[in-house]
Amino acid sequence: MTQQAPHPGALASPAVQGLERYVPGKPIEELEREYGVHDIIKLASNENPWGMSPMAMAAVKAALPDLWLYPDGGAHALKVALARHLGVPRECLTLGNGSNDLLMLLAEAFLTTAHSGLYSQYGFAIYPIVIRATGARCLVAPAHPPGTPMPYGHDLAALARALEPDTRLVFIANPNNPTGTWVGPGPLREFIAAVPDHALVVLDEAYLDYALLDGVPDSIDWVREFPRLVLLRTFSKAWGLAGLRLGYAVSHPEVADALDRVRPAFNVNSLAQAAGAAALGDVAHVEHVAAMTVAERRRVEAALRAMRVPFVPSATNFLLIEVGRQGGPEARDINEQLLRAGIIVRPVGGYGLPRHLRVSIGLPAHNDRFLAELARLLKAP
Ligand SMILES: Cc1ncc(COP(=O)(O)O)c(C=O)c1O
């Protein structure tokens, strides 16, 4: 009898074979195809429906004829603009194909099978993926329980306790996705200062532009103070460039140098570089978008309160809403009904939150449509 050849998938590393896939928000076209519905609104991926600055759009159009050329691998113009915008030396910057790219580069550069990476329960779903993909151990600290002021949010004391001698990376999202919760600057600074020298703290600030309006301060000055702190930021949210894929890390130059060694050549495309540099010249646009979004979020929060639908405190452009009811419809059913009504939100059962849905803040008309549909579904027998 001939021996059966192993399936090609079995040749992947054991770490990769054990990985759970990241499930992104359902694309509009997929819902159209699968459910035959039209006039769809997507409130599932925390995008910014007001879009990018007109200056960024003009820069993208101007860059189109040169797309036959490779991008500038060192992204000189964008780094100069970003360094000026942030008030940091260029050597502290690493650019990524979205900040997701930087999460992968950090894991690749700093984790091995002899190390561990740490994050909080209900932390952003990419953290366990990038940790596990390297074969490193994944440590999860318990989050604040329901019924506390920041339910499901990062518990810094629990994170500090969960650190082990082999821990190299600690991931903190502030504010966090999918919870929307945040930690204040005092406790966060204390936590960072107390982390032992064998670990880097990765402070993921994807939603900072919104959080600034809720009193979460800019942490850029901490990078000078803490050589083991890495800030991650993105142009995907308030900057409105999610489709172009652009994020960046601010770190000690030696950390940036390590990331640069594993960074794929040309990981940031020409259109993203042009748009990013131009967007930095129109900060007023981002501030305007963030202000409109937070005003809309407060309006949605008030409507949810009136409907007696509990939600988790948020300093972001989304809300984690508890729609599942004992003896009533489950979040899964509500999600299904919303899809049939052409409204895409994000189920978070995969995060261990089966009674919740995560809903991005959209344009006022979109939020109204979501609220009206939710009210109808929760009233239905
Ligand atoms: C907390 C957090 N970090 C990082 C990212 C990755 O964003 P991007 O790769 O688009 O920069 C996201 C996206 O949703 C996020 O919520």
The ligand as an SDF file (V2000), in Angstrom:
LIG
                    3D

 16 16  0  0  0  0  0  0  0  0999 V2000
   -7.4960   48.4860   18.5340 C   0  0  0  0  0  0  0  0  0  0  0  0
   -7.1460   48.3390   17.0880 C   0  0  0  0  0  0  0  0  0  0  0  0
   -5.8700   48.2600   16.7460 N   0  0  0  0  0  0  0  0  0  0  0  0
   -5.4790   48.1350   15.4790 C   0  0  0  0  0  0  0  0  0  0  0  0
   -6.4060   48.0620   14.4600 C   0  0  0  0  0  0  0  0  0  0  0  0
   -5.9040   47.8580   13.0650 C   0  0  0  0  0  0  0  0  0  0  0  0
   -6.2170   48.8970   12.2270 O   0  0  0  0  0  0  0  0  0  0  0  0
   -5.4750   49.1490   10.8560 P   0  0  0  0  0  0  0  0  0  0  0  0
   -4.7060   47.8940   10.5030 O   0  0  0  0  0  0  0  0  0  0  0  0
   -6.5410   49.4520    9.8920 O   0  0  0  0  0  0  0  0  0  0  0  0
   -4.5390   50.2990   11.1000 O   0  0  0  0  0  0  0  0  0  0  0  0
   -7.7650   48.1340   14.7490 C   0  0  0  0  0  0  0  0  0  0  0  0
   -8.7740   48.0250   13.6890 C   0  0  0  0  0  0  0  0  0  0  0  0
   -9.9230   47.8590   13.8820 O   0  0  0  0  0  0  0  0  0  0  0  0
   -8.1430   48.2720   16.1020 C   0  0  0  0  0  0  0  0  0  0  0  0
   -9.4290   48.3230   16.4500 O   0  0  0  0  0  0  0  0  0  0  0  0
  1  2  1  0
  2  3  1  0
  2 15  2  0
  3  4  2  0
  4  5  1  0
  5  6  1  0
  5 12  2  0
  6  7  1  0
  7  8  1  0
  8  9  2  0
  8 10  1  0
  8 11  1  0
 12 13  1  0
 12 15  1  0
 13 14  2  0
 15 16  1  0
M  END
$$$$
